[in-house]
């Protein structure tokens, strides 16, 4: 059965599929297409009075996000989709719009009124669609994020291409995901494609493999939308014997072949990797259990640039019919087939000399103490080079035994004679892992933040907030460049216990106001360390009659949470 075109879905979502048919699911329930129509209606009441044509949209709940997105389009408006809701991102988005809808920590954010009963959706014919359907930002892995417009024609064509290749394979499958819908891959694979195909999808990201195993254990057909960062870190677990895994998709960066084969061995399903970008959309796919060859998606053409051998793409997923030159070197192996040969050399000028960052990274990555390397030019440090290294076990032992200065000298000596002396990094940083955002991308901003003189963040990234009268539940993400990780401990940064207590008190005061003076830490229990790039749940309960705060940090799925720390803080009333 062919998928529905986006304009048809927008015009009449109430009749796209039977009202009782499940649209999405979470850990405890399912939501139907009929209920989805009411959510669209609720968002329409928000957007109808707006005069602006562009609205920034950020919601972690994929059902609410989809309802708001469809409601925007039905009002002839364009969606601006930021990758996150952090202050720098909001400043960038504010240059394009003053209207922000969803999970933004802003006083005038747009949200449906829960007291207003949604009306039945009207059928729109014809639909007056905006010139651009939405605006996304590039990942920022090679520079500042750039806004990219996508038209309905581009989105429709790519959705049809995906369904041509894998539609039959996914028939009857539910869609689970570990990636966000706030970038092009997640938006297409976990949201728009399931919507247009009538496939039931997960409302929230599954951050932990235990959640995916639980879904697979139902015995229902399941497809997983994932990323190299997630697929490369499957913990020891018993994958259900009754699992019916129909597909595993990965995108965002090349997946290591060992990781791809390990997924096949553990989950009994090959990984279908998607190669593309925000600018190009999907270009090609491969399955490494068969070979390393990338095969073009339907309608996509490729060739090599004569001057430098860079891959060029012409595709209906692009904004025009011109050839787009990528930053990847490639080798053609057949009609519409190619092998990637790595990123084109990143050339920077240091001391008036042209330096290849790629070449220096390759030298360092061959060193027996090194696992991963990223080099970057530091404009605020006299245009010198900085190196961010992830050490292997031997390297971490040497870092602990000999210290950072000695290790710096070892790597400088390894480069001496193999590159120009001006190309030897002046500044060095050692990390447990490369900093990455929730899309699994290591951005230039994240790397530069490791060298900045500005104060490093002292609070985690706040992802979600649920409040009741006496309780507050927070979803947090602990970034790798947190101030408290510096030197605590080399090779494997661990969040100090005093910081965990400080965070609990900070968020409690932010929510309940003045709790009085800190009196005593009556109970404190540590069970598991908290490390960099970790997702956490922080549960707070304030008992006002006792003037005491109870807190607990956990991670993992709600059905089987892992306890990290818990405690009880007593406050004393201030006497005026």
N, C-alpha and C positions, 0 to 999 in steps of 0.2 A: 504494500500500500504506500503510495507516494506521500511525502510529508506535505503539510499545509504551508503555503507561502505566508511570510510574515504579514503583509498587508491584509490578507484574508483573516488571519488570526486576530489582528488588531481591530478590524471592523466588527467582528462578531465572535469574541472569545466565549460567550455564553453558549454558543451552539457548535463550537469547534469539535467538542467531544461530549459524550453523555455526561450529564450533571453529576451522576453518582460515581463516575470513573475516578479512581485515585490519581491525583496530580503529583503529590509529594508526600514524603514520610519523614518522621523523626523517630527517636528511640521508643516513643510510647504510642504514636497514633499516625493516622493518615489524613490528608486533607484532599477534598474532592475538587473537581473542576467547578462545580456549583459554588462552593465556598470561595474558590479563587476569584470568580466573577464578582462576588460581593466585596472582596478586598480591592479589586480594580476600581469598583464604584466608590469605595471609601477614599481612595487616593484621588479620583477625579474631582471630588468636592474640594480637595486641597488645591489642585492645580488650575481649576477653571477660572478663579479670579485673577490669576497672575498675568501681568502684562509682558513680562520678559519671555523670550523664546528659548532660553537655555537654563536648565536647572541641574545643579550638581546633585548626584544621587549616590548614597553610600549606605547599604544595609547588609548586614551579615546574614540575615535570614533570607534565603534565596527566594522563598515564596513572596515575602513582602517586597523584595527588590524587583522581582518579575512583575508583580501587580503594579508597583509604582512606575516601572518602565513602560508597561503597556498603557497605563493611564496617561502618562506624558505624551506618548505617541498619538493617542486618541485625541488629545488636545492640540495636536499639531506642533508640539514642542520637541526640542532636542535635549538628549540626556548627556551630561558631562559626568564621566565615571572616573573618579580618582582611584588610585591604587590603595589608598588608606585614608584615615581621617586625622593624620598628624598635622601639627601647626604649619610646617613648611609646605605640605601638600595643599592645605587650605589657602595659604597665601597665593600659591600658584593658580589655584582654581578661581580665586576671587578676582583675578584679572579678566576672567571670561564671564562671570556671573555673580550676582549678589544673592541668589536664591539657593539654599542648601536644604535638601530633604533627606531625612533619615537619621542615622547614628552619628550625628555631629555634636560636639560639645560646644554649642553656640546658643545664645539666648533666643534667637529668632528662627530656629530650625523649623522646617515644615514637617508636620505629622498629622495624620487623620485624627479627628476628634472621636474618642472612644464612646462618647455619649450620643453621637449621631448615628441613627440606623441607616446603613447603606441601602440605596435604592437599586432596583433591578437595572442592569445595563441595557442601554438602547443599542440597536444595530446601527452602525454608521455606514452610509452608502451615498456617494463615494467617500473614502477616507482622504482627508487633506493631510498628507504626510509632510514632515519638515524636509528641507533639502538634504540635510545630513541627519541620519538616524541618531548617531551618538558620537561622542568624542572620548577617546581613550588616550592614555599617556604611555610612551615607550618606557621600558624598564629602568633606564638610567644606568645600565651596566657599562656604557662607554662614554657617558657624559650626562648633562642635565636632561631630565625627562622632557620629551617633545609631545605636544598635543597632536593627535592624528584623528581626522574625521573619517567616519565610515558611513556609507550610504546603504539604503535598503537593498539596492541591487547587489552590492558587494556581499552583504550578509546572506542574502537569499542564495546567491550562486554558490557560496562556500558551504552552506548548509546542505544544498542538493548534492554537492560533490561528496561530502562526508557520508550522506545517506546512500549514495550510489555504491560506495566502497564497503560500508559496514552495516547498512540498514538491516539487511536480512540476518546478519550475524547477531544483532542486538534485539531481534524480535522477541518480545515478552520479557526482556530484562529490565530490572530496576537499575538506576544509575546512582552509584555512590562516589564520593569525591573527597580528595584531600587538598584540593586547590581552590583558590578564591575565584568568584565570578567577576572580579573587578579588573580583569585583564582579558585580552582577546581569546586566549585558549580556554580559560575557564568559562567565559561568557558563552562561547559557542558550544563547547562540549558538555558542560554540566547544566546549562540553562536553556538557551535558545533551541538547540537541536532536540533535546527531550520535549520541550514545549510544542514544537512544530510536528513532532512524531507521536505525541501522546504517550511518552514513556514516563513512568513514575520516577522521580528523582529525590535525593536527600535534601532536606531543608538546610542542613548545616554541614560544615566540613567535618570529616572524620580525621581528627588530628592523630589518632592512635590506631595502630594495626589491630589491637584487640577489638575496637569497634567494628572494623571491616570484617574480622573473623566472625564476630557475632552475627552480622548481617548475612555473611555467606553460610552460616550454620543453619539458617532457616530453610535451606534447600531450594530457595527460589533463584531463578537465573539472575545473575548480577554482573554488571560491568563497572570497572573502577577507573575513574579519571584521576590520574596521579602525576607525579613529577619525579625527576631524578633524585632530588633530595630525599623524598619519601621512600622511593623504591630502593634506594641504596642503603636504607637503614631498617630492614625488616628484623624485628627482635625474635629471639627464640620463642616460637609459639606453635601449637598444634593446629594446622589449618584443617578446618572441618572436612571429614571424609565425604559428606553429602553435598559439598559446595558445587554449584554449577556456575563457574566463572566463565562468562562468554567472551570477555575482552578486558585487556588492561591497556590503557593509553598513557603516554608520557610525552611531555613537551616542556620547553623552557630552556633546555640545554641538552647536549648529547648525553645519553645514558651510557655509562661504562659497560663494555660487553660482559664483563664478569657479573655485574649487577643484573643485567638483562637475563643472562642464563640462570642466575640464582633465583630470580622470580619464576622462571619457567619450572625449575626444579622444585621449588617450594609450593607454588600455587597451581602448578599444572596448567599454565596458560601463558602463551607468548606475549611479549610486550610490543605493542604497535606504537612506535615513536613518530611524532609529528615534527617536521622541520618547518619553521616559518618565523614570522615576526609580527609585531603590531602593524608595521607599514605594509607588509606583503600579504598578511593572512597566511593560511596554510600553503606550503609549497610542495612538500613531498612527505613520504612515509617510508619506514623500513621495519623489519623484524630481524634482529641480530642473531636469532637462533638459526636463521637460514643463510644470511649473508650481510655484508655491510653496505649494500647498495641502496641508495635512496631512489624511490620511484615517484614521479610527479603525480599530484592529484589531478583528477579529470579537468581538462581545460587549461592546465598550466604548461607553459613552454620554458625551456632553459637553454642557455648557450654560455660560452665563455668569452669574457672581454679579451680582445686581441692583445692589448697592451700588457696586462698583468695576470691574466688567467682567473680573474674573479668571476664568480657565478653571477650571471644575469638572468632575470626572471621577467616574463610577460604573462600576465594572469588577469582574469576577470575579478580576482579578489583585490586587485590594486585600484587606485583611484582613477587611472587612465590606462590607455593602451600602449604606453611607452615601455621600453625596457628599463627595469630597475636593477641597478648594480649593487650587489650585496658586499659585505666585508669579508666573505668567505672564499678562500681558494678552493677550487674543485677540479675534478677530472671526469669528463664524460665517458660513460662506458656503454652507451646504447641510446636509442631514441627515448628521450624523457627519463633517462637514468644517469646517475652520477655518484661519485664518491666525494666526500668532503675531505679536504687536505689541510684543515686548520684555518684559523683566522688569519687574515692578511696582517703582515707585520705592522705593529703599532709603532709608528716612528715619532719620536719627540726630539726636540733640540735641547741639548744640555751643554752649556759652555760653548755655544756656537757649533757643536757637532751633532750630526744626526745619529740618534741612538735607537736601536730596535729593542723595545721592551720585551717582545716575544722571545727574541734570541737569548736575552739574559735570564728570563724565566726558565727557559729550557735547560740552560746550564745549571741553575740552582736546583731544579727538580730532579736532576740526575745525581745530586749529592746524597750520600747514604743516610744523612740525618733528616732529610726533607720529604714531606708528603705532598704539600701544595704550596704554590707561590703566586703572589700577585704583585706586580710593580706598577708604580704610578708616579707621575710628575707632580711635584708639590710647589705650586706657584707662590704660596705664602712662606715657603722655606728657601727662597733664593733660587727657584727653578731647579732644585736638586731632586734626586730620585729617592723614593721611599719604598721599602720592601715589607710586605706582610707575609709571614711564613707560618704554615702549619707543620709542626715537627712530627716525626714518627716516634715510636717508643724510645728508640735509641737517642734521638734528638732531645726529647723531653728529659731523659735521664741526665744528659750532658748539661742541659740548661739548669737543672736543679743542682747538679754537682759543681759546675764551674761558673754559672752566672751568665747574665746577658752579654756583658762586655766581651768575655772570652769567646762566646758563640759568634758575636758580630765579627770578631777577628778571623775566625775559622772560615766564615763565608766570604769575607773580603779576600782572603788569601786564595780561596777556590776560584774567584773571578779574576784575580790578578794574572795577567798574561793572556787571558782568553777574551778580554774586551778592553776597550779604552778605559783608562783610569777614571775619567770623568763619568763613565757609565756605572761605576761601582756605587751602589746605594749609600747615601750618607745616613739615612734614618732607617731603623729596623724595628718591626713589631712582631711579637710571637703570640699567636692565638691558638686556642684549642680547636677552632674551626673558623673558616672564613665567615665574616658577618654576612648574613643574608636576611632578606625580608620574607614575608609570609608566602611569596610566590617562589621562594627558593633562589632568588636572584641576588648576586653580589653586585651592588651598585657602586659607582664611582664616589657618590656622596658618602656611602658607608665607609669606604676605604679612607677617604680624605678625613673623615671624622676621627680616625684613629691617630692622626698626626696634628690635629688642630690644637691651637692654644686655648680655644673656647672650652668652657666647662663641659665635661662629658655628662650624659643624662644620669640622673640619680633615681629616677622612677621608671617603672616598666611601662610598656605600651598598653594602654587600656583598650581592650577589644570589645568588651560587653559588660553591661551593668544591669542588674536586676534588683530592685529594692522593694522591701515590704516595711511594715511599721517598725519592727525591731531587728530586721535582718537585712544584710546587703551581700549580694553575690557578685563577684567580679571575675571576669576572664582576663588574664594578663599574659603578655609575651615579654620575656626577659631578653633584651638585646645583648649582643656580644660586646658592644663598646660601653657597657655600663661602667660608671665611675668606680664602683666598688670592686670590680673584677681586676683592676690594675694591681698586679703583684699578689693576688689572692686566689689561686696559687699558680705558680708558673706551669704552663702546659695544660692545666685543667682548672680554669677559673671556677670558684665556688662562691655562691652568695653567702656572705656572713650572716650568722643568726641574728645579730643586733639589727641588721638592715631589715630582715623579715619582720621583726617586731615594730620597727619604725614605720614600715609601709602600712602595717595593720592599723596603727594609731593614726597615721596620716589620712588614710581613706575614711576611717571612722569619724574623725573631726571634720573632714570635708563634707560628710553626709549628715551627721547629727549635730554639728556645731560644737560649741565649747563644752567639753566634757569635764573640765576642771584640770587641776595639776596632775601630772603623772605621779601616782602614789607608790605602786609596787608591781613587780612582775611576779605574780603569785604562783603561776604554773608555766613551765616551758618544757616542751618535749620535741626533740629532733629525731626524725626517723630516716629520711633520705635527703641527700644533698640536692640543692637546686643549682643548675648549671646554665651556661650561656645558651641562647637560642631555644629556650624551653617555654612551652605553654603551660600555664598554671591556672588553677581556680583558687580564689581567696574568698573564704566564707567568714563573714563577720556577724556577730550577734551582740547587741548592746542591751543590757538589763539596767534600765534607768533607776529602778528602785534600789539596786545594789551599787549603782555607778561602776559597773564592771563590763569589760569588753572581752568577748571570747573570739578567738580567731583560729583558722585552720587553713593550711596550704595543702592542696592535693593536685595530682595530675592524672592523666589517663581518662578512660571513659567513665561516665557517671555510674555505670553498672558495676565497675570494678576499679574504683579510684585507688591511686597510690598515695599514701599519706607521707608528706614531707615534714611538716612541723605544725604544732598547735600550742596554744597558750592562753593565759588569762591575765588581763591587766586591770589593776584597780586604780581608780582615780579619786582624788580628794576634792571636795567642793571648795571653790574659792570664796573667801570671806571678804566682803566689801568693807 
